[in-house]
């Protein structure tokens, strides 16, 4: 005669079975991700990733970078050392007040996300002019023209003879003041406050409404387990199903080479940068940074098909920017044609999954800028 199963056993057995099933699924997924590292990076990255190099601030998200900071940044496609000097620039040498000949402002491309110091396009230009003082005033987290303008207004002594603006227009024009409150005094931007973001005590940029999920809550599983992350990504892909090519009326005006209010504000900040440079007897040179899908095919669109459709359509953006710069008498370089030639020759200018420039991409951009500076005699070496 079999013994009756206790109520406790009837409850524990299914829970134990679920726990074993989830554990086996976690092991299987992590093993699979190990064999396919891009998914490993996408699905298994920790809750806070990237760089925590910003000075904590709940209001002023001008994203001031910590001086004397050092961290190793590792992704599937690269592992690089990040360090900042005495004024928070990603430079090996401290700034001691010397006049600056050439300086670069820009976001993560100009910062050199994914490449070592010495491999950035600003470093390529520096090697082309070894007698000149070349610096990069760049940031790794989606800065825009308003931030570059604020930096130079607050640090006029850092205005160089030639100022190169690396304009990744896909978000530089869209993010300029879309979510920001700009505080100015006497025509100088004193602070830029984000409505949604802040820098926490560790130096990470986080949502102001952010709260870490409770241990073992659904949110915790979604952040810290392969099964939870896979479910979240799969749900996102299902939501985007059939949206890979949005209708024209769903695209931003900027994607069609037209300017919306935020883009116009960003272009006004570029105008002010140009005006500030001219007043200092300096020159502004805008270098257009195309999205990888403008240059060639990229698997990054696997994860964000709707976004990439807009990025492909924004091919008209470079032409519109070039026309705008010509009207404003601002020097402008569009590298799309040159980049396409290099890609057709087998050069890999962008990381396939991260979508930032590889060292080869930086080398190509740096060569174009150095050649331009030499051809037009904008600087004299030594």
Secondary structure, 3 states (H helix, E strand, C coil): CCCCCCHHHHHHHHHHHHHHHHHHHHHHHHHHHHHCHHHHHHHHCCCCCCCCCECCECCECCCCECCCCEEEEECCCCEEEEECCCCCCCCCCCCCCCCCCEEEEECHHHHCCCCCCCCCHHHHHHHHCCCCCEEEEECCCCCCHHHHHHHHHHCHHHCCCEEEEEECHHHHCCCCCCCEEEEEECCEEEEEEECCEEECCCCCEEECCCCCCCCCCHHHHHHHCHHHHHHHHHHHHHHCCCCCCCCHHHCCHHHHCCCCHHHHHHHHHHHHHHHHHHHCCCEEEEEECCCHHHHCCCHHHHCCHHHHHHHHHCHHHHHHHHHHHHHHCCEEEECHHHHHHHHHCCCCCECCCCCCECHHHHHHHHHHHHHHHHHCCCCCCC
